[in-house]
């Protein structure tokens, strides 16, 4: 009788704990907007024009998408007024001079004059080529719609740039808001990842990363909703179409074919049978292959131009040889990947870049702040699970997705950035780390942190909420202050 009473008390305590957590989490999507909107607007308007990494190139790519050109010409030609803005605010502006709001605002009256082109339609060889030509047009579409309307209103390039930043920020906040609403658990993990300084810095820029990050969050949230429901949720035709659409969008936006592994988390009961489950996953895989293959074919002129451009660098990169190396020497390539991803120096540098290395990757946040935010993310993953219990099988499937995603990121870095001198000198391989940018890892951060989830280690929800919001505000406040003191 005593044991039964103790068991009933434990169950009542557990039910109360879960109820308290869910009561707090109901307000998280709104809290995300309350914090994300002002923080994002500060990034959008305090960061000087075109000072986010590659933002000038993204602006050129966005301009032609707004004109209806999904596949870019290898010779990018932009209006002279856009080029003058880029010349006035060149990459790494802080290395040349300070600016002011008055100077920036003075460019708001410059007419767009879209008929006078910088290159006059001539082929400019490698001067006209930008890496962003490889990007699919889909993540540019929301900002392109806004840019198209602004062009017809005769707005200046500066105002068009700010409109595009705000448009991307709006889409990022909206999609992440819906992702938080969909999640059955792990809301705090996504909340903290989505409000990282680097994530918000990219969200409030012209970069295609803004929409790409948000789409990856939404896909993960939808898959987790189907996978971790208390009772298997029947998946009908509409759910399959939505899931397939999200998979294709993320695969194209982030060049991340590993997303086809995510639906493996969904139980067979939701599909009706194991056979239907495998047929659906096969269909998603085929869809992803077709979409990526079609884009590569349509964009083959830009892919070839990229190979030619890499061959003209001081450190010559042979894209074709690097690609062949992956197929001909898979064991050596795997050793590069493992050595890179397990290197303490690489982990330290990428942690800094993931949390916040702003501007043209030249403005790093203080080390103590990076450590504090990484600790917050780990705490969110390890202590803020409500009642979802991940089996070892699902942890393995989730880990497989993360490993496959990491492999695709590293493979792209190997193919596009590894110089011939490294490839041809095996003795230099031991100390070589594949070049990648930290922000590419943000879409994998959310599912990776869920591997830490458990229902044994617990921190009171309200206590974590106070700590989490305080760290988020501190991190973004320090980042925005650093931008202001660096550029103004």
C-alpha positions as a Markdown table, in Angstrom:
| # | Residue | x | y | z |
|---|---|---|---|---|
| 1 | Unk | 0.0 | 0.0 | 0.0 |
| 2 | Unk | 2.9 | 2.3 | 0.9 |
| 3 | Unk | 4.6 | 1.6 | -2.4 |
| 4 | Unk | 1.4 | 2.3 | -4.3 |
| 5 | Unk | 1.0 | 5.6 | -2.5 |
| 6 | Unk | 4.6 | 6.6 | -3.3 |
| 7 | Unk | 4.2 | 5.6 | -6.9 |
| 8 | Unk | 1.0 | 7.7 | -7.2 |
| 9 | Unk | 2.8 | 10.7 | -5.6 |
| 10 | Unk | 5.7 | 10.3 | -8.1 |
| 11 | Unk | 3.2 | 10.2 | -11.0 |
| 12 | Unk | 1.4 | 13.2 | -9.7 |
| 13 | Unk | 4.7 | 15.1 | -9.3 |
| 14 | Unk | 5.7 | 14.1 | -12.8 |
| 15 | Unk | 2.4 | 15.2 | -14.3 |
| 16 | Unk | 2.7 | 18.6 | -12.5 |
| 17 | Unk | 6.2 | 19.0 | -13.8 |
| 18 | Unk | 5.2 | 18.3 | -17.4 |
| 19 | Unk | 2.1 | 20.6 | -17.1 |
| 20 | Unk | 4.3 | 23.4 | -15.8 |
| 21 | Unk | 6.8 | 23.0 | -18.7 |
| 22 | Unk | 4.1 | 22.9 | -21.3 |
| 23 | Unk | 2.4 | 25.9 | -19.8 |
| 24 | Unk | 5.6 | 27.9 | -20.1 |
| 25 | Unk | 6.4 | 26.6 | -23.6 |
| 26 | Unk | 3.1 | 27.7 | -25.0 |
| 27 | Unk | 4.4 | 31.3 | -24.8 |
| 28 | Unk | 7.8 | 30.6 | -26.4 |
| 29 | Unk | 6.8 | 31.3 | -30.1 |
| 30 | Unk | 5.5 | 34.7 | -29.0 |
| 31 | Unk | 8.5 | 35.4 | -26.8 |
| 32 | Unk | 10.7 | 34.5 | -29.9 |
| 33 | Unk | 9.0 | 37.2 | -31.9 |
| 34 | Unk | 9.2 | 39.7 | -29.0 |
| 35 | Unk | 12.9 | 39.2 | -28.8 |
| 36 | Unk | 13.7 | 38.4 | -32.4 |
| 37 | Unk | 12.0 | 41.4 | -34.1 |
| 38 | Unk | 13.9 | 44.2 | -32.3 |
| 39 | Unk | 17.2 | 42.3 | -32.2 |
| 40 | Unk | 16.9 | 41.5 | -35.9 |
| 41 | Unk | 16.0 | 45.1 | -36.8 |
| 42 | Unk | 19.0 | 46.4 | -34.9 |
| 43 | Unk | 21.3 | 44.1 | -36.9 |
| 44 | Unk | 19.5 | 45.1 | -40.2 |
| 45 | Unk | 20.0 | 48.8 | -39.7 |
| 46 | Unk | 23.1 | 49.1 | -37.6 |
| 47 | Unk | 25.3 | 46.9 | -39.9 |
| 48 | Unk | 26.5 | 49.3 | -42.6 |
| 49 | Unk | 25.5 | 48.5 | -46.2 |
| 50 | Unk | 26.9 | 45.3 | -47.8 |
| 51 | Unk | 29.1 | 44.5 | -44.7 |
| 52 | Unk | 27.7 | 41.0 | -44.1 |
| 53 | Unk | 30.0 | 38.4 | -45.7 |
| 54 | Unk | 29.4 | 38.2 | -49.4 |
| 55 | Unk | 26.4 | 40.5 | -49.1 |
| 56 | Unk | 27.3 | 42.5 | -52.2 |
| 57 | Unk | 27.4 | 39.3 | -54.3 |
| 58 | Unk | 24.1 | 38.2 | -52.8 |
| 59 | Unk | 22.6 | 41.6 | -53.7 |
| 60 | Unk | 23.7 | 41.1 | -57.3 |
| 61 | Unk | 22.2 | 37.6 | -57.4 |
| 62 | Unk | 19.0 | 38.9 | -55.7 |
| 63 | Unk | 18.7 | 41.7 | -58.3 |
| 64 | Unk | 18.5 | 39.3 | -61.2 |
| 65 | Unk | 16.2 | 37.0 | -59.4 |
| 66 | Unk | 13.9 | 40.0 | -59.0 |
| 67 | Unk | 14.1 | 40.4 | -62.7 |
| 68 | Unk | 12.9 | 36.9 | -63.2 |
| 69 | Unk | 16.2 | 35.2 | -63.9 |
| 70 | Unk | 16.4 | 32.0 | -61.8 |
| 71 | Unk | 19.6 | 30.8 | -63.4 |
| 72 | Unk | 22.2 | 33.5 | -63.3 |
| 73 | Unk | 24.4 | 34.5 | -66.2 |
| 74 | Unk | 28.0 | 33.7 | -65.5 |
| 75 | Unk | 28.7 | 37.4 | -66.3 |
| 76 | Unk | 26.8 | 39.3 | -63.7 |
| 77 | Unk | 25.8 | 42.8 | -64.8 |
| 78 | Unk | 24.3 | 45.2 | -62.3 |
| 79 | Unk | 23.2 | 48.8 | -62.6 |
| 80 | Unk | 25.9 | 51.4 | -62.1 |
| 81 | Unk | 24.1 | 52.8 | -59.1 |
| 82 | Unk | 24.3 | 49.4 | -57.4 |
| 83 | Unk | 28.0 | 49.2 | -58.3 |
| 84 | Unk | 28.6 | 52.7 | -56.8 |
| 85 | Unk | 27.1 | 51.6 | -53.5 |
| 86 | Unk | 29.4 | 48.6 | -53.4 |
| 87 | Unk | 32.4 | 50.9 | -54.1 |
| 88 | Unk | 31.4 | 53.3 | -51.4 |
| 89 | Unk | 30.9 | 50.5 | -48.9 |
| 90 | Unk | 33.5 | 47.9 | -49.9 |
| 91 | Unk | 34.1 | 44.6 | -48.1 |
| 92 | Unk | 35.8 | 45.0 | -44.7 |
| 93 | Unk | 35.0 | 48.7 | -44.6 |
| 94 | Unk | 36.4 | 48.9 | -41.1 |
| 95 | Unk | 39.9 | 48.4 | -42.4 |
| 96 | Unk | 39.7 | 51.5 | -44.5 |
| 97 | Unk | 37.6 | 54.0 | -42.6 |
| 98 | Unk | 34.7 | 54.6 | -40.2 |
| 99 | Unk | 31.2 | 55.6 | -41.5 |
| 100 | Unk | 28.2 | 57.4 | -40.0 |
| 101 | Unk | 24.5 | 57.3 | -40.3 |
| 102 | Unk | 24.5 | 60.6 | -42.1 |
| 103 | Unk | 26.8 | 59.3 | -44.7 |
| 104 | Unk | 24.7 | 56.2 | -45.2 |
| 105 | Unk | 21.5 | 58.1 | -45.4 |
| 106 | Unk | 23.0 | 60.4 | -48.0 |
| 107 | Unk | 22.9 | 57.5 | -50.4 |
| 108 | Unk | 19.1 | 57.0 | -49.9 |
| 109 | Unk | 18.3 | 59.6 | -52.6 |
| 110 | Unk | 20.5 | 58.0 | -55.4 |
| 111 | Unk | 18.1 | 56.9 | -58.2 |
| 112 | Unk | 18.3 | 53.2 | -59.2 |
| 113 | Unk | 18.7 | 54.0 | -62.9 |
| 114 | Unk | 18.3 | 50.3 | -63.9 |
| 115 | Unk | 18.9 | 51.0 | -67.6 |
| 116 | Unk | 22.6 | 52.0 | -67.2 |
| 117 | Unk | 24.5 | 48.8 | -66.5 |
| 118 | Unk | 28.0 | 48.6 | -65.0 |
| 119 | Unk | 29.3 | 46.2 | -67.6 |
| 120 | Unk | 27.2 | 47.4 | -70.6 |
| 121 | Unk | 26.4 | 43.8 | -71.3 |
| 122 | Unk | 30.0 | 42.8 | -72.1 |
| 123 | Unk | 31.5 | 39.6 | -71.0 |
| 124 | Unk | 33.8 | 40.3 | -68.0 |
| 125 | Unk | 35.3 | 36.9 | -67.6 |
| 126 | Unk | 36.1 | 36.2 | -64.0 |
| 127 | Unk | 35.5 | 39.8 | -62.8 |
| 128 | Unk | 31.8 | 39.2 | -63.4 |
| 129 | Unk | 31.6 | 35.8 | -61.7 |
| 130 | Unk | 30.3 | 35.4 | -58.2 |
| 131 | Unk | 30.1 | 32.2 | -56.2 |
| 132 | Unk | 26.5 | 33.0 | -55.4 |
| 133 | Unk | 25.6 | 32.1 | -59.0 |
| 134 | Unk | 25.8 | 28.5 | -57.8 |
| 135 | Unk | 22.9 | 29.1 | -55.3 |
| 136 | Unk | 19.4 | 28.0 | -56.3 |
| 137 | Unk | 17.1 | 31.0 | -56.7 |
| 138 | Unk | 14.5 | 29.7 | -54.3 |
| 139 | Unk | 15.8 | 31.2 | -51.0 |
| 140 | Unk | 16.0 | 34.6 | -52.8 |
| 141 | Unk | 12.4 | 34.6 | -53.9 |
| 142 | Unk | 10.8 | 36.4 | -50.8 |
| 143 | Unk | 13.3 | 39.3 | -50.9 |
| 144 | Unk | 13.2 | 39.3 | -54.7 |
| 145 | Unk | 9.4 | 40.0 | -54.6 |
| 146 | Unk | 10.0 | 43.0 | -52.3 |
| 147 | Unk | 12.9 | 44.2 | -54.5 |
| 148 | Unk | 10.9 | 44.0 | -57.6 |
| 149 | Unk | 8.2 | 46.1 | -56.0 |
| 150 | Unk | 10.8 | 48.6 | -54.8 |
| 151 | Unk | 12.4 | 48.9 | -58.2 |
| 152 | Unk | 9.0 | 49.8 | -59.8 |
| 153 | Unk | 8.6 | 52.5 | -57.1 |
| 154 | Unk | 12.0 | 53.9 | -58.1 |
| 155 | Unk | 13.6 | 53.4 | -54.7 |
| 156 | Unk | 17.4 | 53.9 | -54.4 |
| 157 | Unk | 19.7 | 50.9 | -54.2 |
| 158 | Unk | 20.3 | 51.6 | -50.5 |
| 159 | Unk | 16.6 | 51.5 | -49.6 |
| 160 | Unk | 16.2 | 48.4 | -51.7 |
| 161 | Unk | 19.0 | 46.8 | -49.8 |
| 162 | Unk | 17.4 | 47.6 | -46.4 |
| 163 | Unk | 14.0 | 46.4 | -47.7 |
| 164 | Unk | 15.6 | 43.1 | -48.7 |
| 165 | Unk | 17.2 | 42.7 | -45.3 |
| 166 | Unk | 13.9 | 43.4 | -43.5 |
| 167 | Unk | 12.1 | 41.1 | -45.9 |
| 168 | Unk | 14.5 | 38.2 | -45.2 |
| 169 | Unk | 14.2 | 38.9 | -41.4 |
| 170 | Unk | 10.4 | 38.8 | -41.6 |
| 171 | Unk | 10.5 | 35.4 | -43.4 |
| 172 | Unk | 13.0 | 34.0 | -41.0 |
| 173 | Unk | 10.9 | 35.1 | -37.9 |
| 174 | Unk | 7.7 | 33.8 | -39.4 |
| 175 | Unk | 9.0 | 30.4 | -40.4 |
| 176 | Unk | 10.8 | 29.9 | -37.1 |
| 177 | Unk | 7.7 | 31.0 | -35.3 |
| 178 | Unk | 5.7 | 28.3 | -37.0 |
| 179 | Unk | 8.5 | 25.8 | -36.3 |
| 180 | Unk | 8.3 | 26.5 | -32.6 |
| 181 | Unk | 4.5 | 26.1 | -32.7 |
| 182 | Unk | 4.9 | 22.7 | -34.4 |
| 183 | Unk | 7.4 | 21.2 | -32.1 |
| 184 | Unk | 6.0 | 18.7 | -29.5 |
| 185 | Unk | 9.2 | 19.2 | -27.4 |
| 186 | Unk | 12.7 | 20.7 | -27.6 |
| 187 | Unk | 11.3 | 24.2 | -28.1 |
| 188 | Unk | 14.0 | 25.8 | -25.9 |
| 189 | Unk | 16.7 | 24.2 | -28.0 |
| 190 | Unk | 15.4 | 25.8 | -31.2 |
| 191 | Unk | 14.7 | 29.0 | -29.4 |
| 192 | Unk | 18.3 | 29.4 | -28.3 |
| 193 | Unk | 19.8 | 28.3 | -31.7 |
| 194 | Unk | 17.5 | 30.6 | -33.7 |
| 195 | Unk | 18.4 | 33.7 | -31.5 |
| 196 | Unk | 22.2 | 33.1 | -31.6 |
| 197 | Unk | 24.0 | 36.3 | -32.7 |
| 198 | Unk | 25.3 | 34.6 | -35.9 |
| 199 | Unk | 21.8 | 33.3 | -36.8 |
| 200 | Unk | 20.2 | 36.7 | -36.3 |
| 201 | Unk | 23.1 | 38.5 | -38.1 |
| 202 | Unk | 22.5 | 36.3 | -41.1 |
| 203 | Unk | 18.7 | 36.5 | -40.8 |
| 204 | Unk | 18.8 | 40.3 | -41.1 |
| 205 | Unk | 21.0 | 40.3 | -44.2 |
| 206 | Unk | 20.5 | 39.8 | -47.9 |
| 207 | Unk | 22.2 | 36.4 | -47.7 |
| 208 | Unk | 20.3 | 33.3 | -48.9 |
| 209 | Unk | 21.3 | 31.8 | -45.5 |
| 210 | Unk | 18.4 | 33.6 | -43.9 |
| 211 | Unk | 15.6 | 31.7 | -45.6 |
| 212 | Unk | 17.7 | 28.5 | -45.8 |
| 213 | Unk | 18.2 | 28.4 | -42.0 |
| 214 | Unk | 14.5 | 29.0 | -41.3 |
| 215 | Unk | 13.4 | 26.3 | -43.8 |
| 216 | Unk | 15.8 | 23.8 | -42.1 |
| 217 | Unk | 14.3 | 24.7 | -38.7 |
| 218 | Unk | 10.8 | 24.2 | -40.1 |
| 219 | Unk | 11.5 | 20.9 | -41.7 |
| 220 | Unk | 13.1 | 19.5 | -38.5 |
| 221 | Unk | 10.1 | 20.8 | -36.4 |
| 222 | Unk | 7.6 | 19.1 | -38.8 |
| 223 | Unk | 9.5 | 15.8 | -38.8 |
| 224 | Unk | 9.8 | 15.9 | -35.0 |
| 225 | Unk | 6.1 | 16.6 | -34.7 |
| 226 | Unk | 5.3 | 13.5 | -36.7 |
| 227 | Unk | 8.0 | 11.4 | -35.1 |
| 228 | Unk | 7.6 | 12.2 | -31.4 |
| 229 | Unk | 3.8 | 12.4 | -31.1 |
| 230 | Unk | 2.4 | 10.5 | -28.1 |
| 231 | Unk | 0.3 | 8.4 | -30.4 |
| 232 | Unk | 1.3 | 7.8 | -34.1 |
| 233 | Unk | -0.2 | 10.5 | -36.3 |
| 234 | Unk | -1.6 | 9.1 | -39.6 |
| 235 | Unk | 0.2 | 10.6 | -42.5 |
| 236 | Unk | -2.1 | 11.3 | -45.5 |
| 237 | Unk | -1.4 | 12.6 | -48.9 |
| 238 | Unk | -1.4 | 16.3 | -47.8 |
| 239 | Unk | 1.2 | 15.5 | -45.1 |
| 240 | Unk | 3.4 | 13.6 | -47.6 |
| 241 | Unk | 3.2 | 16.5 | -50.0 |
| 242 | Unk | 4.1 | 19.0 | -47.4 |
| 243 | Unk | 7.0 | 16.9 | -46.1 |
| 244 | Unk | 8.3 | 16.3 | -49.6 |
| 245 | Unk | 8.1 | 20.0 | -50.4 |
| 246 | Unk | 10.0 | 21.0 | -47.3 |
| 247 | Unk | 12.7 | 18.3 | -48.0 |
| 248 | Unk | 13.1 | 19.6 | -51.6 |
| 249 | Unk | 13.3 | 23.2 | -50.5 |
| 250 | Unk | 15.9 | 22.6 | -47.8 |
| 251 | Unk | 17.9 | 20.3 | -50.1 |
| 252 | Unk | 18.0 | 23.1 | -52.8 |
| 253 | Unk | 18.4 | 26.0 | -50.4 |
| 254 | Unk | 21.2 | 24.5 | -48.3 |
| 255 | Unk | 22.6 | 21.9 | -50.8 |
| 256 | Unk | 22.0 | 19.3 | -48.1 |
| 257 | Unk | 20.9 | 16.0 | -49.6 |
| 258 | Unk | 21.1 | 14.4 | -46.1 |
| 259 | Unk | 17.7 | 15.7 | -45.3 |
| 260 | Unk | 16.2 | 12.6 | -46.9 |
| 261 | Unk | 17.3 | 10.7 | -43.8 |
| 262 | Unk | 15.1 | 12.7 | -41.4 |
| 263 | Unk | 11.8 | 11.0 | -42.2 |
| 264 | Unk | 13.4 | 7.7 | -41.0 |
| 265 | Unk | 12.6 | 9.0 | -37.5 |
| 266 | Unk | 8.9 | 8.8 | -38.2 |
| 267 | Unk | 7.4 | 5.4 | -37.1 |
| 268 | Unk | 6.0 | 2.9 | -39.5 |
| 269 | Unk | 2.6 | 3.1 | -37.8 |
| 270 | Unk | 2.2 | 6.7 | -39.0 |
| 271 | Unk | 2.6 | 5.6 | -42.6 |
| 272 | Unk | 0.2 | 2.7 | -42.1 |
| 273 | Unk | 2.9 | 0.0 | -42.7 |
| 274 | Unk | 6.6 | -0.5 | -43.0 |
| 275 | Unk | 6.2 | -0.9 | -46.7 |
| 276 | Unk | 4.5 | 2.4 | -47.2 |
| 277 | Unk | 7.2 | 4.0 | -45.0 |
| 278 | Unk | 10.0 | 2.8 | -47.2 |
| 279 | Unk | 8.1 | 3.7 | -50.4 |
| 280 | Unk | 7.7 | 7.3 | -49.0 |
| 281 | Unk | 11.3 | 7.6 | -48.1 |
| 282 | Unk | 12.3 | 6.2 | -51.5 |
| 283 | Unk | 10.1 | 8.8 | -53.1 |
| 284 | Unk | 11.6 | 11.6 | -51.0 |
| 285 | Unk | 15.1 | 10.4 | -52.0 |
| 286 | Unk | 14.2 | 10.3 | -55.7 |
| 287 | Unk | 12.6 | 13.8 | -55.5 |
| 288 | Unk | 15.8 | 15.2 | -53.8 |
| 289 | Unk | 18.1 | 13.6 | -56.4 |
| 290 | Unk | 15.9 | 14.9 | -59.3 |
| 291 | Unk | 15.7 | 18.4 | -57.8 |
| 292 | Unk | 19.5 | 18.7 | -57.1 |
| 293 | Unk | 20.4 | 17.0 | -60.4 |
| 294 | Unk | 18.1 | 19.3 | -62.4 |
| 295 | Unk | 19.5 | 22.4 | -60.8 |
| 296 | Unk | 23.1 | 21.2 | -61.4 |
| 297 | Unk | 22.2 | 20.6 | -65.1 |
| 298 | Unk | 20.4 | 23.9 | -65.5 |
| 299 | Unk | 23.2 | 25.8 | -63.8 |
| 300 | Unk | 26.1 | 23.9 | -65.5 |
| 301 | Unk | 27.5 | 27.1 | -67.1 |
| 302 | Unk | 28.1 | 28.7 | -63.7 |
| 303 | Unk | 29.5 | 25.4 | -62.3 |
| 304 | Unk | 32.0 | 25.4 | -65.1 |
| 305 | Unk | 32.8 | 29.0 | -64.7 |
| 306 | Unk | 33.5 | 28.4 | -61.0 |
| 307 | Unk | 36.0 | 25.7 | -61.9 |
| 308 | Unk | 37.8 | 28.1 | -64.3 |
| 309 | Unk | 37.8 | 30.9 | -61.7 |
| 310 | Unk | 39.3 | 28.6 | -59.0 |
| 311 | Unk | 42.1 | 27.7 | -61.4 |
| 312 | Unk | 43.1 | 31.3 | -61.7 |
| 313 | Unk | 43.7 | 31.8 | -57.9 |
| 314 | Unk | 47.1 | 32.2 | -56.4 |
| 315 | Unk | 46.5 | 29.0 | -54.6 |
| 316 | Unk | 45.1 | 27.0 | -57.5 |
| 317 | Unk | 42.1 | 24.8 | -56.8 |
| 318 | Unk | 41.3 | 22.1 | -59.3 |
| 319 | Unk | 37.6 | 21.4 | -58.7 |
| 320 | Unk | 37.5 | 18.4 | -61.0 |
| 321 | Unk | 40.5 | 16.7 | -59.5 |
| 322 | Unk | 39.2 | 17.3 | -56.0 |
| 323 | Unk | 35.9 | 15.8 | -56.9 |
| 324 | Unk | 37.6 | 12.7 | -58.4 |
| 325 | Unk | 39.7 | 12.3 | -55.3 |
| 326 | Unk | 36.5 | 11.8 | -53.2 |
| 327 | Unk | 35.5 | 8.8 | -55.4 |
| 328 | Unk | 38.9 | 7.4 | -56.1 |
| 329 | Unk | 40.3 | 7.7 | -52.5 |
| 330 | Unk | 37.3 | 7.4 | -50.1 |
| 331 | Unk | 39.4 | 6.2 | -47.2 |
| 332 | Unk | 41.8 | 9.1 | -47.4 |
| 333 | Unk | 39.0 | 11.5 | -47.9 |
| 334 | Unk | 37.2 | 10.1 | -44.8 |
| 335 | Unk | 40.4 | 10.5 | -42.8 |
| 336 | Unk | 40.5 | 14.2 | -43.8 |
| 337 | Unk | 36.9 | 14.6 | -42.7 |
| 338 | Unk | 37.4 | 12.8 | -39.3 |
| 339 | Unk | 40.6 | 14.7 | -38.6 |
| 340 | Unk | 39.0 | 18.0 | -39.4 |
| 341 | Unk | 35.8 | 17.5 | -37.3 |
| 342 | Unk | 37.7 | 16.1 | -34.3 |
| 343 | Unk | 40.4 | 18.7 | -34.2 |
| 344 | Unk | 40.2 | 20.8 | -31.1 |
| 345 | Unk | 41.5 | 23.9 | -33.0 |
| 346 | Unk | 38.8 | 23.4 | -35.7 |
| 347 | Unk | 36.1 | 22.9 | -33.1 |
| 348 | Unk | 37.2 | 26.0 | -31.2 |
| 349 | Unk | 37.2 | 28.2 | -34.4 |
| 350 | Unk | 33.9 | 26.9 | -35.7 |
| 351 | Unk | 32.2 | 27.3 | -32.3 |
| 352 | Unk | 33.2 | 31.0 | -32.4 |
| 353 | Unk | 31.9 | 31.3 | -36.0 |
| 354 | Unk | 28.7 | 29.5 | -35.3 |
| 355 | Unk | 27.9 | 31.6 | -32.2 |
| 356 | Unk | 29.1 | 34.9 | -33.8 |
| 357 | Unk | 31.8 | 35.9 | -36.2 |
| 358 | Unk | 30.2 | 38.9 | -37.8 |
| 359 | Unk | 30.7 | 41.2 | -40.7 |
| 360 | Unk | 33.1 | 39.8 | -43.3 |
| 361 | Unk | 34.1 | 37.1 | -40.7 |
| 362 | Unk | 36.4 | 39.6 | -39.1 |
| 363 | Unk | 34.5 | 40.6 | -36.1 |
| 364 | Unk | 34.6 | 37.8 | -33.4 |
| 365 | Unk | 32.7 | 37.9 | -30.2 |
| 366 | Unk | 34.7 | 37.6 | -26.9 |
| 367 | Unk | 35.8 | 34.1 | -26.0 |
| 368 | Unk | 33.9 | 34.2 | -22.7 |
| 369 | Unk | 30.7 | 35.0 | -24.5 |
| 370 | Unk | 31.1 | 32.2 | -27.0 |
| 371 | Unk | 31.8 | 29.7 | -24.1 |
| 372 | Unk | 28.7 | 31.1 | -22.3 |
| 373 | Unk | 26.5 | 30.6 | -25.3 |
| 374 | Unk | 27.8 | 27.1 | -26.1 |
| 375 | Unk | 27.1 | 26.2 | -22.4 |
| 376 | Unk | 23.5 | 27.6 | -22.8 |
| 377 | Unk | 22.9 | 25.5 | -25.9 |
| 378 | Unk | 24.2 | 22.4 | -24.2 |
| 379 | Unk | 22.1 | 23.1 | -21.1 |
| 380 | Unk | 19.0 | 23.5 | -23.3 |
| 381 | Unk | 19.6 | 20.2 | -25.0 |
| 382 | Unk | 20.4 | 18.3 | -21.8 |
| 383 | Unk | 17.9 | 19.7 | -19.3 |
| 384 | Unk | 14.9 | 21.1 | -21.2 |
| 385 | Unk | 13.2 | 18.0 | -22.6 |
| 386 | Unk | 9.7 | 17.7 | -21.3 |
| 387 | Unk | 8.9 | 14.0 | -21.6 |
| 388 | Unk | 10.1 | 12.8 | -25.0 |
| 389 | Unk | 12.3 | 9.7 | -24.7 |
| 390 | Unk | 14.6 | 9.0 | -27.5 |
| 391 | Unk | 15.3 | 5.3 | -28.1 |
| 392 | Unk | 18.8 | 4.2 | -29.0 |
| 393 | Unk | 17.5 | 3.5 | -32.5 |
| 394 | Unk | 16.2 | 7.0 | -33.0 |
| 395 | Unk | 19.4 | 8.5 | -31.6 |
| 396 | Unk | 21.3 | 6.4 | -34.1 |
| 397 | Unk | 19.1 | 7.6 | -37.0 |
| 398 | Unk | 19.4 | 11.2 | -35.8 |
| 399 | Unk | 23.2 | 10.8 | -35.6 |
| 400 | Unk | 23.3 | 9.3 | -39.1 |
| 401 | Unk | 21.6 | 12.4 | -40.4 |
| 402 | Unk | 24.0 | 14.7 | -38.6 |
| 403 | Unk | 27.0 | 12.7 | -39.9 |
| 404 | Unk | 25.7 | 12.7 | -43.4 |
| 405 | Unk | 25.0 | 16.4 | -43.2 |
| 406 | Unk | 28.5 | 17.1 | -41.9 |
| 407 | Unk | 30.0 | 14.9 | -44.6 |
| 408 | Unk | 28.2 | 16.9 | -47.3 |
| 409 | Unk | 29.4 | 20.2 | -45.8 |
| 410 | Unk | 33.0 | 19.0 | -45.6 |
| 411 | Unk | 32.8 | 17.5 | -49.1 |
| 412 | Unk | 31.8 | 20.8 | -50.5 |
| 413 | Unk | 34.6 | 22.5 | -48.7 |
| 414 | Unk | 37.1 | 20.0 | -50.0 |
| 415 | Unk | 36.0 | 20.3 | -53.6 |
| 416 | Unk | 35.8 | 24.1 | -53.7 |
| 417 | Unk | 38.6 | 25.2 | -51.4 |
| 418 | Unk | 41.4 | 22.6 | -51.3 |
| 419 | Unk | 44.4 | 23.8 | -53.4 |
| 420 | Unk | 46.5 | 21.6 | -55.6 |
| 421 | Unk | 49.5 | 21.9 | -53.4 |
| 422 | Unk | 47.7 | 20.1 | -50.7 |
| 423 | Unk | 46.3 | 17.4 | -52.9 |
| 424 | Unk | 49.6 | 16.7 | -54.5 |
| 425 | Unk | 51.8 | 16.5 | -51.4 |
| 426 | Unk | 50.6 | 13.6 | -49.2 |
| 427 | Unk | 53.1 | 14.7 | -46.5 |
| 428 | Unk | 51.1 | 17.8 | -45.9 |
| 429 | Unk | 47.8 | 16.0 | -45.3 |
| 430 | Unk | 48.4 | 15.3 | -41.6 |
| 431 | Unk | 48.0 | 18.9 | -40.5 |
| 432 | Unk | 45.4 | 19.9 | -43.1 |
| 433 | Unk | 41.8 | 20.9 | -42.1 |
| 434 | Unk | 39.1 | 21.3 | -44.7 |
| 435 | Unk | 38.0 | 25.0 | -45.1 |
| 436 | Unk | 34.4 | 25.6 | -44.3 |
| 437 | Unk | 32.5 | 28.6 | -42.8 |
| 438 | Unk | 31.0 | 28.2 | -39.4 |
| 439 | Unk | 27.5 | 29.4 | -40.3 |
| 440 | Unk | 27.1 | 26.3 | -42.6 |
| 441 | Unk | 26.8 | 24.2 | -39.4 |
| 442 | Unk | 23.8 | 26.2 | -38.0 |
| 443 | Unk | 21.1 | 24.0 | -39.7 |
| 444 | Unk | 22.7 | 20.9 | -38.0 |
| 445 | Unk | 23.0 | 22.5 | -34.6 |
| 446 | Unk | 19.4 | 22.1 | -33.6 |
| 447 | Unk | 19.1 | 18.3 | -34.3 |
| 448 | Unk | 22.6 | 17.7 | -32.9 |
| 449 | Unk | 21.7 | 19.3 | -29.6 |
| 450 | Unk | 18.7 | 17.0 | -29.3 |
| 451 | Unk | 21.1 | 14.1 | -29.0 |
| 452 | Unk | 21.8 | 15.4 | -25.5 |
| 453 | Unk | 18.1 | 15.2 | -24.5 |
| 454 | Unk | 17.0 | 13.1 | -21.6 |
| 455 | Unk | 14.3 | 13.1 | -18.9 |
| 456 | Unk | 16.6 | 12.5 | -16.0 |
| 457 | Unk | 18.6 | 15.8 | -15.8 |
| 458 | Unk | 16.2 | 18.6 | -15.2 |
| 459 | Unk | 16.4 | 22.3 | -14.5 |
| 460 | Unk | 13.3 | 24.2 | -13.6 |
| 461 | Unk | 11.7 | 25.8 | -16.6 |
| 462 | Unk | 11.3 | 29.3 | -15.2 |
| 463 | Unk | 15.0 | 29.2 | -14.0 |
| 464 | Unk | 16.2 | 28.3 | -17.4 |
| 465 | Unk | 13.9 | 30.8 | -19.0 |
| 466 | Unk | 15.5 | 33.6 | -17.0 |
| 467 | Unk | 19.0 | 32.4 | -17.6 |
| 468 | Unk | 18.4 | 31.8 | -21.3 |
| 469 | Unk | 16.8 | 35.1 | -22.1 |
| 470 | Unk | 19.5 | 36.9 | -20.1 |
| 471 | Unk | 22.3 | 35.1 | -22.1 |
| 472 | Unk | 20.5 | 35.8 | -25.4 |
| 473 | Unk | 20.1 | 39.5 | -24.7 |
| 474 | Unk | 23.7 | 39.7 | -23.4 |
| 475 | Unk | 25.2 | 38.0 | -26.4 |
| 476 | Unk | 23.2 | 40.0 | -29.0 |
| 477 | Unk | 23.8 | 43.2 | -27.1 |
| 478 | Unk | 27.6 | 42.6 | -27.1 |
| 479 | Unk | 27.4 | 41.8 | -30.8 |
| 480 | Unk | 25.5 | 44.9 | -31.7 |
| 481 | Unk | 27.7 | 47.1 | -29.6 |
| 482 | Unk | 30.8 | 45.5 | -31.3 |
| 483 | Unk | 29.3 | 46.4 | -34.7 |
| 484 | Unk | 28.6 | 49.9 | -33.7 |
| 485 | Unk | 32.1 | 50.5 | -32.2 |
| 486 | Unk | 33.8 | 48.9 | -35.2 |
| 487 | Unk | 32.1 | 50.7 | -38.0 |
| 488 | Unk | 31.0 | 54.0 | -36.6 |
